[in-house]
Amino acid sequence: MTKVAPAPARLCYRRKISVHFGVTKYLHWDELPNGASDASALAERFENALHFDEAHVFLNGEVTQARIKQVFRDLIDCHERDLIVVTWSGHGVPLTLADGKRRKGFLVPVDAPKNISLKNATQFCVGMEEIVKIAADYIKSRHVVFLLDCCFSGFIAVKRGGADMSDGMKQSVMTHLSLP
């Protein structure tokens, strides 16, 4: 078992910001009974129990590809000492790339068509790798955490720079999130 060093009593975050996306009613995909309610409940928990300074919630029809990308562009203005947590409660889909071996994961916005392919994925969906790259390359905050409740969410389990995240690091992240 990996040992994790105890977290300091309080990390010196300037602000703690959470962003929550939740979709229950898709236009072309099967309904997810708890997508929107999970996102709302998480936002409330982050504000009330975890003492986040800001919680931004986008539900159902608000969760378009354009809105998701705009939210990430807005996060570029965050300070390096801000903690940013982004949650997703909705559909996820994998695609096998042209080489037939590698796969990528995509978040499915409310209005995406059911038949996602290599030809249309970037037109209608948001690549998990794409949001990790935005966080790594453009968002100044040293701590950006993604919590995905969707199929194929494992495609996002990397740390800045692209290396896989160890179990110890995952535990450390959860410990830090729970500090007041």
C-alpha positions in Angstrom: 0.0 0.0 0.0 1.3 3.5 -0.9 1.7 5.9 2.0 0.7 9.5 1.5 2.2 12.2 3.6 -0.4 14.1 5.7 -1.6 17.2 4.1 -0.9 20.6 5.7 -3.7 22.0 7.9 -4.5 24.6 5.2 -3.1 25.0 1.8 -2.7 28.6 0.7 -5.2 28.8 -2.0 -6.2 32.3 -3.1 -9.6 31.1 -4.2 -11.3 27.7 -4.5 -13.4 27.5 -7.7 -15.6 24.6 -8.8 -17.4 24.2 -12.1 -20.1 21.6 -12.5 -21.6 20.2 -15.7 -24.7 17.9 -15.5 -26.9 16.5 -18.2 -30.0 14.4 -17.6 -32.0 15.1 -20.7 -30.0 14.7 -23.9 -31.5 15.6 -27.3 -30.2 12.4 -29.0 -28.7 10.2 -26.3 -30.4 8.1 -23.6 -31.5 10.0 -20.5 -29.2 9.9 -17.5 -31.5 10.0 -14.4 -29.1 11.8 -12.1 -26.8 13.9 -14.3 -28.2 17.3 -13.5 -29.1 16.5 -9.9 -25.6 15.2 -9.3 -24.0 18.3 -10.6 -26.3 20.5 -8.5 -25.6 18.4 -5.4 -21.9 18.5 -6.0 -22.0 22.3 -6.3 -23.8 22.6 -3.0 -21.3 20.3 -1.3 -18.3 22.2 -2.7 -19.7 25.5 -1.4 -21.1 24.4 1.9 -19.0 21.5 3.1 -15.7 22.1 1.3 -15.9 25.9 1.6 -15.3 26.8 -2.1 -15.5 30.5 -2.9 -17.3 30.0 -6.2 -19.4 27.2 -7.7 -20.6 27.5 -11.3 -23.3 25.1 -12.4 -24.4 24.3 -16.0 -27.3 21.9 -16.5 -29.0 20.2 -19.3 -29.5 22.6 -22.2 -26.7 24.9 -21.0 -24.1 22.1 -21.6 -23.3 22.7 -25.2 -19.8 22.3 -26.7 -19.6 26.0 -27.1 -20.4 26.6 -23.4 -17.9 24.0 -22.2 -15.1 25.5 -24.3 -16.1 29.0 -23.1 -15.9 28.0 -19.5 -12.4 26.7 -20.1 -11.4 29.9 -21.8 -12.7 31.8 -18.8 -10.6 29.7 -16.4 -7.5 31.0 -18.2 -7.8 34.2 -16.1 -7.4 32.3 -12.8 -4.4 32.9 -10.6 -1.7 30.3 -10.1 -2.7 29.9 -6.4 -6.4 29.2 -7.3 -7.7 25.7 -6.9 -10.0 24.7 -9.8 -12.2 21.6 -9.7 -14.3 20.7 -12.7 -17.0 18.0 -12.5 -18.8 16.2 -15.3 -22.0 14.2 -14.8 -23.1 13.1 -18.2 -22.2 10.8 -21.1 -18.7 9.9 -22.2 -17.7 8.1 -25.4 -14.5 6.5 -26.7 -13.3 6.5 -30.2 -10.6 4.4 -31.8 -8.2 6.5 -33.8 -7.2 6.0 -37.4 -4.3 3.7 -36.5 -6.8 1.2 -35.1 -4.9 0.9 -31.8 -5.1 4.2 -29.8 -8.3 5.5 -28.3 -9.5 8.8 -27.0 -12.3 9.8 -24.7 -14.9 12.5 -25.4 -17.4 14.3 -23.2 -20.9 14.3 -24.9 -22.7 17.7 -24.8 -26.5 17.8 -24.6 -27.0 18.3 -28.3 -24.4 15.9 -29.7 -25.7 13.4 -32.3 -25.9 9.7 -31.3 -23.5 8.5 -33.9 -20.1 10.0 -32.9 -17.3 9.1 -35.4 -13.7 10.2 -36.1 -15.3 12.5 -38.8 -17.5 14.4 -36.4 -16.2 14.0 -32.8 -14.4 17.3 -32.7 -17.4 19.1 -34.3 -19.9 17.9 -31.6 -18.0 16.6 -28.5 -15.2 17.8 -26.2 -12.1 15.7 -26.1 -10.9 14.7 -22.6 -7.4 15.1 -23.8 -8.3 18.6 -25.1 -9.4 19.9 -21.7 -6.3 18.4 -20.0 -4.2 20.2 -22.6 -5.9 23.5 -22.0 -5.4 23.1 -18.3 -1.8 22.2 -18.7 -0.9 24.8 -21.3 -3.1 27.8 -20.6 -4.6 27.8 -17.1 -2.1 29.3 -14.7 -3.5 27.5 -11.6 -1.1 24.9 -10.3 -4.0 22.7 -9.1 -6.7 21.8 -11.7 -8.7 18.7 -10.8 -11.2 16.9 -13.1 -13.8 14.6 -11.5 -15.8 12.8 -14.2 -18.9 10.7 -13.7 -19.3 9.2 -17.1 -18.4 6.2 -19.2 -14.7 6.0 -20.2 -13.7 8.7 -17.7 -10.4 6.9 -17.2 -9.1 8.6 -20.4 -8.6 11.7 -18.3 -6.5 10.1 -15.4 -3.3 11.9 -16.1 -1.3 14.6 -14.3 0.1 17.7 -15.8 2.6 16.8 -18.4 0.7 13.7 -19.5 2.0 11.0 -17.1 -0.5 8.6 -15.6 -1.6 9.5 -12.0 -0.6 7.0 -9.3 -2.9 5.8 -6.6 -1.0 7.8 -4.0 -1.3 11.0 -6.0 -5.1 10.4 -6.4 -5.4 9.9 -2.6 -3.4 13.1 -2.0 -5.7 15.1 -4.3 -8.8 13.8 -2.4 -7.1 14.7 0.9 -6.3 18.3 -0.3 -9.9 18.8 -1.6 -11.4 18.0 1.7 -9.4 20.7 3.7 -11.4 23.8 4.8 
